[in-house]
Amino acid sequence: MPASDPSDDLIQLRAQFAVVQERADKAEAEVAIVQEQAQARLLEAEARVAKVWAINADLLARNAHLELMNETMRRDKYGASSERSRRLLGQLELTFEELEANASEAELLGQIAADKTTAVAAFTRKRSTRRDFPADVPREKVVIPAPELCPCCGSDDLSHLPPVITETLERIPARHKVIQTVREKVSCRKCEKISQPPAPFHVTPRGMFGPHFLANLAFQKYGLHQPLNSQRDRLEAEGIPLSLSTLADQIGAICVAVKPLFLLLEAHGLAADRLHADDTTVPLLAKLKTSVARIWDYVRDDRPFGGPAPPVALCYYSSDRRGEHPRAHLAGYTGILQVDRYAGFNALFEEGWADKPMTRANCWVHARREFFKLVDIRQQLKRKKKGTAPLISPLATEALEIIDRLFAIERGINGKPAAERLAVRQELSAPIVAELEAWMHETRSKLSRHDAVAKAIAYLQNDWAGFTTFLADGRICLSNNAAERQLRSVARGRKAWLFVGSDRGGQRAAMMFSLFGTARLNDVDPLAWFTDVLARVADIPQNHLHELLPWHWKAAQQQAAEELAA
């Protein structure tokens, strides 16, 4: 039988390969279509969920508004003037404030989700008719000139039409003014095309308020802890009558606008080799009571060991104190975490956490505090029954003297490079730590386990490895004060705003605490910085958004000042 021709075999192989290639291309095209359809369905589902959230938030805000109106009318009709009645009305106003901001934020997020798909229409809230600003408020005209040539045909034969005027309320120090933005409009006599310059960008919808007014509104609420109902009363006294609904609406819109900036801060903070972590309570308004929620903070501050990275304060909100919250906040983080002895952090330092467990560094200030309570006469006099003499423990005093020597060494090496700090600790601090460890073993063996000094010693001994980590790494601080300092403003604010009105309100507050806290850490005026952020964030390109971070903004301001001086 004659052998087959090699050229025929090659032709057959090429034909088979072409068939296989055609099938592969077809399958790949089908996969791409399926992926595109799945992506479209996912975007559509997200848009529908966002729309439902917006509708629900709007209904809750409307219900709160009706309750507030009902209580206000009842108070006006029956003349209720008791302290309890005034407190109830104030609580209803704070609740409405949070729900109104929730509704505004949900509406904008729903619009963002709806813009990604054509199958779902965005939900738009019904708002009351906008009231004109008082006529006696000074006006400043900013005229945007019309084009000199027709953009359609290039003709210069243009006729001016009545301009479109938009009034935006802006805040300037000690007085208010309304800025009238006049956009001139022209009509081409040749092609009858009407032309007008585009409207300027505004950080919030409808452009009723300028960036300085909005920045001051947010800073007063989250930076100085002045609730919106108090700000409304102050504005009305200054001749600017604005409803609580309008102010809360702006707060929700502001939080949506600055969310990308918070995400940049979050990425910078969680990229640190070392973080401070702590939490504090915030009352959460619930039905017929207030429950206890939490604000968690994580601070990146490399300045104690001479690190060049700018400091950042990140705050998060949770409705309770379960350990799952810090685990979610720090998912994947494997650096050094400086904490107190709260058990909810324990899982972060166990095997199986991310690639490796975190390094735990306990706070010596907390350990010292346990001994200090036993020698603090002032606090004992407050807590003891009348006629009972305070007790000063000599053993606690002895422990304090040893621990204070460690803090004295730390004050001398603060701001030095990590290697230098580590060398000093190994030479000077390690012998003191060994002395304290020996003293604790000897002292505790002589005391009852119920003795107050024994309990203070147990606080240290139960996690001695976490307290001595600083002897092996010069980056670790002896205290967790960096995190506690950031939470002081929250503790001060609790007396002003009493509670957060909802979980969404707590999340907004945590984000704004992060922004203003980071500005303060970088020695930046929060109000000046936030004003510039709101003036620029609406039209700045996404790849330049990092220029609005406090440390970049501060450097740009300093450079501009130097150039002006030169």
C-alpha positions in Angstrom: 0.0 0.0 0.0 1.6 3.3 -1.0 2.7 5.7 1.8 0.6 8.8 2.3 1.8 12.1 1.0 3.2 14.2 3.9 1.8 17.4 2.4 -1.7 15.8 2.6 -1.2 15.0 6.3 -0.1 18.6 6.9 -3.2 19.9 5.2 -5.4 17.7 7.3 -3.7 18.8 10.5 -4.0 22.4 9.5 -7.7 21.9 8.8 -8.2 20.1 12.2 -6.3 22.9 13.9 -8.5 25.5 12.2 -11.6 23.7 13.4 -10.3 23.4 17.0 -9.3 27.1 16.9 -12.7 28.1 15.6 -14.4 26.2 18.4 -12.1 27.7 21.0 -12.7 31.2 19.7 -16.4 30.5 19.8 -16.3 29.1 23.4 -14.2 32.1 24.5 -16.7 34.5 22.9 -19.5 32.6 24.7 -17.7 32.9 28.0 -17.1 36.6 27.5 -20.8 37.1 26.8 -21.8 35.1 29.9 -19.3 37.1 32.0 -20.7 40.3 30.6 -24.3 39.2 31.3 -23.3 38.1 34.8 -21.6 41.5 35.5 -24.7 43.3 34.2 -27.0 41.2 36.4 -24.7 41.9 39.4 -24.7 45.7 38.8 -28.5 45.5 38.3 -28.9 43.6 41.6 -26.7 46.1 43.4 -28.6 49.0 42.0 -31.9 47.4 43.1 -30.6 46.8 46.6 -29.3 50.4 46.8 -32.7 51.7 45.5 -34.5 49.7 48.2 -32.1 51.0 50.9 -32.8 54.6 49.6 -36.6 54.1 49.7 -36.5 52.6 53.2 -34.2 55.4 54.5 -36.5 58.0 53.0 -39.6 56.4 54.7 -37.8 56.3 58.0 -36.8 60.0 57.7 -40.4 60.9 56.7 -41.8 59.0 59.7 -39.3 60.7 62.1 -40.3 64.1 60.6 -44.0 63.4 61.2 -43.2 62.3 64.8 -41.2 65.5 65.3 -44.0 67.7 63.8 -46.6 65.9 65.9 -44.7 66.4 69.1 -44.0 70.1 68.2 -47.7 70.8 67.5 -48.8 69.0 70.7 -46.3 71.1 72.7 -47.6 74.3 71.1 -51.2 73.4 71.6 -51.1 72.2 75.2 -48.2 74.3 76.3 -46.1 71.5 77.7 -43.0 73.1 79.2 -41.6 70.5 81.5 -37.9 69.5 81.4 -38.9 66.0 80.3 -40.9 67.4 77.4 -38.1 69.6 76.2 -35.7 66.6 76.4 -38.1 64.4 74.4 -38.3 67.1 71.7 -34.5 67.4 71.5 -34.2 63.6 71.2 -36.7 63.5 68.4 -34.8 66.2 66.6 -31.5 64.3 66.9 -33.2 61.1 65.7 -34.7 63.0 62.7 -31.3 64.5 62.0 -29.6 61.1 61.7 -32.4 59.5 59.6 -32.5 62.5 57.2 -28.7 62.2 56.7 -29.2 58.5 56.2 -31.8 59.1 53.5 -29.7 61.6 51.7 -26.6 59.4 51.8 -28.6 56.3 50.6 -30.2 58.3 47.7 -26.8 59.4 46.4 -25.3 55.9 46.7 -28.4 54.6 44.9 -27.9 57.1 42.1 -24.2 56.0 41.8 -25.3 52.3 41.6 -28.1 53.1 39.1 -25.7 55.0 36.8 -23.8 51.7 36.2 -26.8 50.1 34.7 -29.7 51.0 32.4 -32.2 48.5 33.8 -32.8 50.3 37.2 -34.0 53.8 37.6 -32.6 55.8 40.5 -34.8 56.8 43.4 -35.2 60.5 43.9 -36.6 61.8 47.2 -39.5 64.2 47.3 -38.4 67.4 49.0 -40.3 70.4 50.1 -40.1 73.5 47.9 -36.9 75.3 48.3 -37.2 78.6 50.1 -35.4 81.6 48.8 -32.6 83.0 50.9 -33.5 86.2 52.8 -33.3 89.3 50.6 -31.2 91.2 53.2 -28.3 88.7 53.0 -25.6 90.3 50.9 -25.1 89.1 47.4 -21.9 88.7 45.5 -22.1 88.1 41.8 -19.7 85.7 40.0 -20.3 86.1 36.3 -19.3 83.3 34.0 -19.1 85.0 30.6 -20.8 83.5 27.6 -18.7 82.3 24.6 -17.7 84.9 22.1 -18.1 82.5 19.2 -20.9 79.9 18.6 -19.5 76.5 19.6 -21.7 74.9 17.0 -20.8 76.9 13.8 -18.2 79.4 14.9 -20.2 82.4 14.1 -19.7 85.6 16.1 -23.2 86.9 15.4 -24.6 86.2 18.9 -27.5 87.7 20.8 -27.7 87.7 24.6 -30.5 85.9 26.3 -31.6 86.2 30.0 -28.9 84.4 32.1 -29.5 81.6 34.5 -28.8 82.6 38.1 -28.0 80.1 40.8 -27.8 81.2 44.4 -25.4 79.4 46.8 -25.2 80.1 50.5 -21.6 80.5 51.6 -20.2 81.2 55.0 -17.4 83.7 55.6 -16.1 84.7 59.0 -18.6 86.7 61.1 -21.2 87.1 58.3 -23.1 85.3 55.6 -23.5 86.2 52.0 -25.3 84.6 49.0 -23.1 84.2 45.9 -25.0 84.6 42.7 -23.4 82.6 39.9 -24.6 84.2 36.6 -24.2 82.0 33.6 -24.7 84.1 30.5 -26.6 82.6 27.7 -26.5 83.5 24.0 -28.4 82.6 20.9 -26.8 82.4 17.4 -28.7 84.5 14.8 -27.2 82.4 12.1 -27.9 78.8 13.2 -30.3 79.6 16.2 -28.1 77.5 18.5 -28.4 78.5 22.2 -25.1 78.4 24.1 -24.2 78.7 27.7 -21.2 77.8 29.9 -21.6 74.7 32.1 -22.6 75.1 35.7 -19.7 74.9 38.2 -19.3 71.8 40.2 -20.7 71.6 43.7 -19.8 69.1 46.4 -23.5 68.6 47.3 -26.5 68.3 45.0 -28.4 71.5 44.0 -25.5 73.7 45.0 -27.3 75.5 47.8 -24.2 75.9 50.0 -20.6 76.8 49.4 -17.6 74.8 50.6 -16.8 77.0 53.6 -20.4 76.8 54.9 -20.5 73.0 54.4 -17.0 72.6 56.0 -18.0 74.6 59.0 -21.3 72.7 59.3 -19.4 69.3 59.4 -16.6 70.6 61.6 -19.0 72.0 64.1 -20.8 68.7 64.3 -18.0 66.2 64.3 -15.0 68.3 65.2 -16.5 70.5 68.0 -19.5 68.2 68.8 -22.2 70.8 68.2 -25.4 69.0 67.1 -27.2 70.3 64.0 -30.3 71.5 66.0 -28.0 73.8 67.9 -26.4 75.0 64.7 -29.8 75.6 63.2 -30.7 77.8 66.2 -27.5 79.8 65.9 -28.0 80.3 62.1 -31.6 81.5 62.7 -30.3 84.0 65.3 -27.9 85.3 62.6 -30.8 85.8 60.2 -30.4 82.6 58.1 -33.5 80.4 58.7 -32.7 76.9 57.6 -34.6 73.7 58.5 -33.0 70.8 60.3 -33.9 68.6 57.3 -31.8 70.8 55.0 -28.8 70.7 57.3 -29.0 67.0 57.8 -29.4 66.5 54.1 -26.0 68.3 53.5 -24.3 66.2 56.1 -25.3 63.0 54.3 -24.1 64.4 51.0 -20.8 65.6 52.5 -20.0 62.1 53.8 -20.6 60.6 50.3 -18.3 63.2 48.7 -15.4 62.6 51.1 -15.6 58.8 51.4 -12.9 58.2 48.7 -10.5 60.4 50.8 -11.2 58.3 53.8 -10.4 55.1 51.8 -7.0 56.6 51.0 -6.4 57.3 54.7 -7.4 53.8 55.5 -5.0 52.3 52.9 -2.1 54.4 54.3 -2.9 53.6 57.9 -3.2 49.8 57.4 0.1 49.7 55.5 1.9 50.5 58.8 4.3 48.1 60.5 2.9 49.2 63.8 -0.6 50.3 65.0 -2.1 51.5 68.2 -5.6 50.2 68.9 -8.3 51.2 71.4 -12.0 51.7 71.7 -14.5 53.8 73.7 -18.2 53.7 74.3 -20.9 55.8 72.5 -24.5 55.7 73.5 -26.8 54.4 70.7 -30.4 55.5 70.6 -32.7 52.5 70.8 -36.4 52.1 71.4 -37.3 53.6 74.8 -33.6 53.5 75.9 -30.0 53.9 74.8 -27.7 51.0 74.2 -23.9 50.9 74.4 -22.1 51.0 71.0 -18.4 51.4 70.3 -16.0 53.6 68.4 -12.7 51.8 67.6 -9.6 53.7 66.6 -6.3 52.5 65.0 -3.5 55.0 65.0 -0.4 54.9 62.8 2.2 57.2 64.3 5.9 56.4 63.5 7.3 59.6 65.0 8.4 58.0 68.3 11.0 55.9 66.4 11.8 58.6 63.8 9.7 57.1 61.0 9.0 59.3 58.0 5.4 58.2 57.3 2.7 60.8 58.2 0.4 59.8 61.1 -3.1 58.7 60.5 -6.1 58.1 62.9 -8.7 55.6 61.6 -12.0 55.2 63.5 -14.7 52.6 63.0 -18.1 52.1 64.6 -19.8 49.0 65.9 -23.0 48.4 67.8 -21.3 46.2 70.3 -17.8 45.2 71.6 -17.5 41.7 70.2 -14.1 40.6 69.0 -15.2 40.1 65.5 -15.1 43.8 64.9 -11.4 44.4 65.3 -10.8 41.2 63.3 -12.8 42.7 60.5 -11.1 46.1 60.7 -7.6 44.5 60.6 -8.3 41.6 58.2 -4.9 40.6 56.7 -2.8 42.9 58.9 0.2 41.2 60.4 2.3 43.9 61.9 2.8 45.1 65.5 -0.4 45.9 67.4 -0.2 48.0 70.6 -3.3 47.3 72.7 -4.6 46.9 76.2 -5.6 43.5 77.7 -9.0 43.3 76.1 -9.7 39.7 75.2 -11.3 40.5 71.9 -7.9 41.2 70.5 -6.5 37.7 71.4 -7.5 36.0 68.2 -5.3 38.4 66.2 -2.2 37.0 67.9 -2.9 33.3 67.3 -1.6 31.0 64.6 -3.7 30.9 61.5 -4.3 34.7 61.4 -3.4 35.7 57.8 0.1 34.7 56.8 1.4 35.1 60.4 -0.1 36.3 63.7 0.4 39.9 64.8 3.0 40.9 67.3 1.3 41.9 70.6 2.6 44.9 72.5 0.7 45.5 75.8 0.4 49.0 77.3 2.5 49.6 80.4 0.3 52.6 81.3 -2.6 50.2 82.0 -0.4 48.0 84.1 0.9 51.0 86.1 -2.7 52.2 86.6 -3.5 49.1 88.5 -0.8 49.9 91.1 -1.6 53.6 91.1 -5.1 53.0 92.2 -3.8 51.6 95.4 -1.9 54.8 96.3 -4.2 57.5 94.8 -5.6 59.1 97.9 -7.9 61.4 96.0 -9.8 58.7 94.1 -10.0 56.5 97.3 -11.6 59.4 99.2 -14.2 59.7 96.4 -15.0 56.0 96.4 -14.7 55.1 100.1 -17.5 55.4 102.5 -17.6 58.6 104.6 -15.3 58.2 107.7 -13.2 55.5 106.1 -9.5 56.3 106.0 -7.7 55.8 102.6 -5.2 53.0 102.4 -1.8 53.5 100.8 0.0 50.3 99.8 3.8 50.3 100.3 4.1 47.4 97.9 2.2 49.3 95.2 4.4 52.3 95.8 7.5 50.0 95.3 6.1 48.7 92.0 5.4 52.2 90.8 9.0 53.3 91.5 10.3 50.5 89.3 7.9 51.1 86.5 8.5 54.9 86.5 12.2 54.2 85.9 11.3 52.5 82.6 9.2 55.5 81.6 12.1 57.9 82.4 14.3 55.9 80.0 11.6 56.1 77.3 11.3 59.9 77.6 15.0 60.1 76.8 14.8 58.0 73.6 11.5 59.3 72.2 12.0 60.3 68.5 15.3 58.4 68.2 15.8 55.8 65.4 14.5 52.3 66.2 18.0 50.8 66.4 19.2 53.3 68.9 16.1 52.9 71.0 16.6 49.1 71.0 20.2 49.4 72.1 19.3 51.7 75.0 16.5 49.4 76.1 18.7 46.3 76.0 21.3 48.1 78.1 19.2 50.0 80.6 15.6 48.8 80.5 16.2 45.0 80.4 17.8 44.9 83.9 14.9 46.9 85.3 12.3 44.6 83.7 14.2 41.6 85.2 14.2 43.3 88.6 10.4 43.9 88.3 9.8 40.3 87.3 11.7 38.9 90.3 10.0 41.3 92.6 6.5 40.2 91.4 7.3 36.5 91.8 8.6 37.0 95.3 5.8 39.4 96.4 2.9 37.5 94.9 4.0 34.3 96.7 3.5 36.0 100.0 0.0 37.5 99.3 -3.5 36.1 99.1 -4.8 35.8 95.6 -7.6 38.2 96.6 -5.2 40.9 97.7 -5.4 44.1 95.5 -1.6 44.1 94.9 -1.7 40.5 93.9 -4.4 41.3 91.3 -2.3 44.1 90.0 0.7 41.8 89.7 -1.5 39.2 88.0 -2.5 41.7 85.3 1.2 41.9 84.3 2.1 38.2 84.8 -0.8 36.8 82.9 0.6 38.2 79.6 4.2 38.9 80.5 5.4 38.2 77.0 3.2 40.9 75.6 4.6 43.4 78.1 8.2 42.6 77.3 7.9 42.7 73.5 9.3 46.3 73.5 12.8 44.9 74.6 13.1 43.1 71.2 11.8 45.9 68.8 12.8 49.5 69.0 9.6 50.5 67.1 7.3 49.6 69.9 6.2 52.2 72.4 5.8 51.6 76.1 2.3 52.9 76.2 -0.9 53.0 74.0 -1.5 56.7 74.7 -1.5 57.5 71.0 -4.8 55.6 70.5 -6.3 56.9 73.8 -5.5 60.5 72.9 -7.6 60.2 69.7 -10.6 59.0 71.6 -10.6 61.9 74.1 -12.6 64.1 71.7 -15.2 61.3 71.5 -15.5 61.2 75.3 -15.8 65.0 75.4 -18.4 65.0 72.7 -20.7 62.5 74.5 -21.8 65.3 76.8 -22.8 67.4 73.9 -24.5 65.0 71.4 -25.7 62.5 74.1 -25.9 59.6 71.7 -25.7 58.5 68.0 -29.1 58.2 66.4 -28.5 55.1 64.3 -25.8 52.7 63.1 -25.4 54.6 59.9 -25.0 57.8 61.9 -22.3 56.1 64.0 -20.4 55.0 60.8 -20.6 58.6 59.5 -19.3 60.0 62.8 -16.4 57.5 62.8 -15.4 58.5 59.3 -15.5 62.2 60.1 -13.6 61.6 63.4 -10.9 59.9 61.2 -10.6 62.9 58.8 -10.5 65.6 61.5 -8.3 63.5 63.8 -5.7 62.8 61.0 -5.6 66.6 60.2 -4.9 67.4 63.9 -2.2 64.7 64.0 -0.4 66.3 61.1 -0.7 69.8 62.7 -3.2 71.0 60.0 -6.1 73.3 60.8 -9.0 70.9 60.3 -11.5 73.6 59.2 -9.1 75.3 56.7 -8.1 71.9 55.2 -11.7 70.5 55.0 -12.9 73.7 53.4 -10.3 73.3 50.6 -11.2 69.6 50.3 -14.9 70.4 49.7 -14.0 73.2 47.2 -11.8 70.8 45.1 -13.1 67.3 45.6 -16.0 67.6 43.2 -13.8 68.1 40.1 -10.3 66.8 41.0 -9.2 63.8 39.0 -9.1 60.5 40.9 -5.4 60.0 40.3 -4.8 63.4 42.0 -7.1 62.7 45.0 -4.1 62.0 47.2 -3.1 65.7 46.9 -6.0 66.4 49.3 -4.5 64.2 52.1 -3.6 66.4 55.1 0.2 66.0 54.8 0.3 66.6 51.0 -2.1 69.6 51.5 0.1 71.0 54.2 3.3 70.7 52.1 1.5 72.4 49.1 0.4 75.3 51.4 3.9 75.7 52.7 5.4 75.7 49.3 2.9 78.3 48.1 3.6 80.5 51.1 7.4 80.3 50.4 6.9 81.2 46.7 4.8 84.1 47.7 7.3 85.4 50.2 10.1 85.1 47.6 
